[in-house]
Amino acid sequence: METLQKVAASPWQPLRVRVFRWLWLASIASNIGTWMHEVGAGWLMTSLSASPLAVALVQVASALPIFLLALPAGALADIVDKRRYLLAVQLWMAATALILAILTLNGQMSVILLLLLTFAMGIGTALMMPAWAALAPEIVERDALPAAVALSSLGVNVARAIGPAIAGVLVSLSGPWLTFALNAVSFLAVIGALLAWRRSPRETVLPAERLFGALRAGVRYARSAQPLQAVLVRTAAFFTGASAGMALLPLLVRRELAGTAMDYGILLGCIGIGAIVGAMYLPRLRARYSGDVIVMVASLAYAGVLLGLAGIRSFPLLAALMLLSGMAWIAVLSSLQLAAQTSVPSWVRARALAVYILVFFGCSALGGIAWGALASHLSLSAAFAGGGVLLVLGITARWRFSLPTTAADDLAPSLHWPAPLLDEALDRERGPVMVTLEYRIAPEHIPDFRQAMEAVCRMRRRNGAFSWGLVQDSEDPRLWQEFFFDESWLEHLRHHGRVTRAEQRIEANARRYQQQGVPIRIRHLLAAPRV
């Protein structure tokens, strides 16, 4: 038993799964290309414009598509074949990187063109990220998921350590165009790994959700899922302030240090090395401390990094500071992503992760604009210091929005609802469907019953109900009726399959106030067909 526990706790356990191993290695190759692109684009913009706002807009152009497209991308990832979907997205990104390389090599690049092509690359990233983030739970076992998330973060930061250093050399020798060209080639690694993956299709007796219906279901889930909301608040609290570091670092190197692309690449490489070191120690930290504590301490450390950037202009000291920033960054990012992954059921995972990604990149985009504008009007030091102060203030969110810890069994489908019946003559697409549940509650139990039904309300809404209510009979105060609406009969059937074991306990908690010996009456009512 002891040996099995050690194997389960190994940070390398997911690499024993062949599909995960090859996709992980391919993603490292692609991320090396991505970080080379980041260095090339950031440095190219400093050559095209000396405006701090223009330099910061490179990050904004990369992040804004994610803010705009994350939710549709998450819905698509939940309802289509992820493998084919990701293949199409990778081809789009490779083509965009190739166009960037050709235009830059021919001297045809401008500020507007660079921002537009960076925006196009961001579109590909936006379409890819929810589907890619949702792959790990599909490939590895639940007990290996924390290690898989940590390895994914580690892979990104291995690439961050290697990519910028390579890019610094390439930009110094030949200019940014070569970084874009190699980024285009790097996408071939992911395309190859996806082509080699023989994904088993998910079996279901129901037709796939439609895009807009899936979007609405995802939004309803996010609005009513308190664990996910806690992750989102903590994400916003960190990345709004932390975005000052990455948005303005190239300008700090070029303007205030009079540095080169090589210097910028070295600093980004130090961030990556720090992240690798942090990722190696994370399993030990998670064994001793909660995610809340890890995020709080790492946020304080990153705030210290930003305050250091406000005043330090010694390159060796900045390199040491970047090592610390990488460790803090990976601790926060891995902890928040793991909490988002493990707090939602599989049917909505890509959509929930899309909302997480939306908040992550949305705050990065807005932060990039705000800190760039502040640096333009005041100074770089003021922008860095402002980001550090905001991070310290954001730590207070921990006391109200603690990160969730959800057991695997809690998110498994309960399948305890009896299958509803529909007359064969009626259309399964017809709707909306009104479901009513009739309770008989003793007067002394009514306050507790109403409080328990608040949790039932959130449960119904996050699983698909677009309206919910609880009413009391005017003639018989003991008689209560719960009602909720699903969009159609098919959506109600999907609602049945979404209820988890944790939600079964929520429902049971409310039903324990039902009068003994009196069954709860459940009815399904269809809206009249249009004439």
JOKA-V604728 format. One record per backbone hydrogen bond with DSSP energy under -1.0 kcal/mol. NH is the residue of the N-H (numbers start at 0). CO is the residue of the C=O. If there is no record, write none. Layout:
nh	co
NH	CO
NH	CO
This chain:
nh	co
4	0
5	1
6	2
7	3
8	4
9	6
12	9
14	11
15	12
16	13
20	16
21	17
22	18
23	19
24	20
25	21
26	22
27	23
28	24
29	25
30	26
31	27
32	28
33	29
34	30
35	31
36	32
37	33
38	34
39	35
40	36
41	37
42	38
43	39
44	40
45	41
46	42
47	43
48	44
54	50
55	51
56	52
57	54
59	55
60	56
61	57
62	58
63	59
66	62
67	63
68	64
69	65
72	68
73	69
74	70
75	71
76	72
77	73
79	75
84	80
85	81
86	82
87	83
88	84
89	85
90	86
91	87
92	88
93	89
94	90
95	91
96	92
97	93
98	94
99	95
100	96
101	97
102	98
103	99
104	100
105	101
106	103
107	102
113	109
114	110
115	111
116	112
117	113
118	114
119	115
120	116
121	117
122	118
123	119
124	120
125	121
126	122
127	123
128	124
131	127
132	128
133	129
134	131
137	134
138	134
139	135
143	140
144	141
147	143
148	144
149	145
150	146
151	147
152	148
153	149
154	150
155	151
156	152
157	153
158	154
159	155
160	156
161	157
162	158
165	161
166	162
167	163
168	164
169	165
170	166
171	167
172	168
173	169
179	175
180	176
181	177
182	178
183	179
184	180
185	181
187	184
188	185
190	186
191	187
192	188
193	189
194	190
195	191
198	196
213	209
214	210
215	211
216	212
217	213
218	214
219	215
220	216
221	217
222	218
223	219
224	220
228	224
229	225
230	226
231	227
232	228
233	229
234	230
235	231
236	232
237	233
238	234
239	235
241	237
242	238
243	240
244	241
246	242
247	243
248	244
251	247
252	248
253	249
254	250
255	251
256	251
258	252
263	259
264	260
265	261
266	262
267	263
268	264
269	265
270	266
271	267
272	268
273	269
274	270
275	271
276	272
277	273
278	274
279	275
280	276
281	277
284	280
285	281
286	282
288	284
293	289
294	290
295	291
296	292
297	293
298	294
299	295
300	296
301	297
302	298
303	299
304	300
305	301
306	302
307	303
308	304
309	305
310	307
311	307
317	313
318	314
319	315
320	316
321	317
322	318
323	319
324	320
325	321
326	322
327	323
328	324
329	325
330	326
331	327
332	328
333	329
334	330
335	331
336	332
337	333
338	334
339	335
340	336
341	337
347	344
348	345
351	347
352	348
353	349
354	350
355	351
356	352
357	353
358	354
359	355
360	356
361	357
362	358
363	359
364	360
365	361
366	362
367	363
368	364
369	365
370	366
371	367
372	368
373	369
374	370
375	371
376	372
377	373
382	378
383	379
384	380
385	381
386	382
387	383
388	384
389	385
390	386
391	387
392	388
393	389
395	392
396	393
397	394
398	395
400	396
410	407
413	498
425	422
429	426
432	485
433	524
434	483
435	522
436	481
437	520
438	479
440	477
444	441
448	444
449	445
450	446
451	447
452	448
455	451
456	452
457	453
458	454
459	455
460	456
461	457
462	458
463	460
464	459
465	484
468	482
470	480
472	478
478	475
479	438
480	470
481	436
482	468
483	434
484	466
485	432
488	429
489	427
491	487
492	488
493	489
494	490
495	491
496	492
500	411
501	409
503	499
504	500
505	501
506	502
507	503
508	504
509	505
510	506
511	507
512	509
513	510
514	439
517	514
520	437
522	435
524	433
526	431
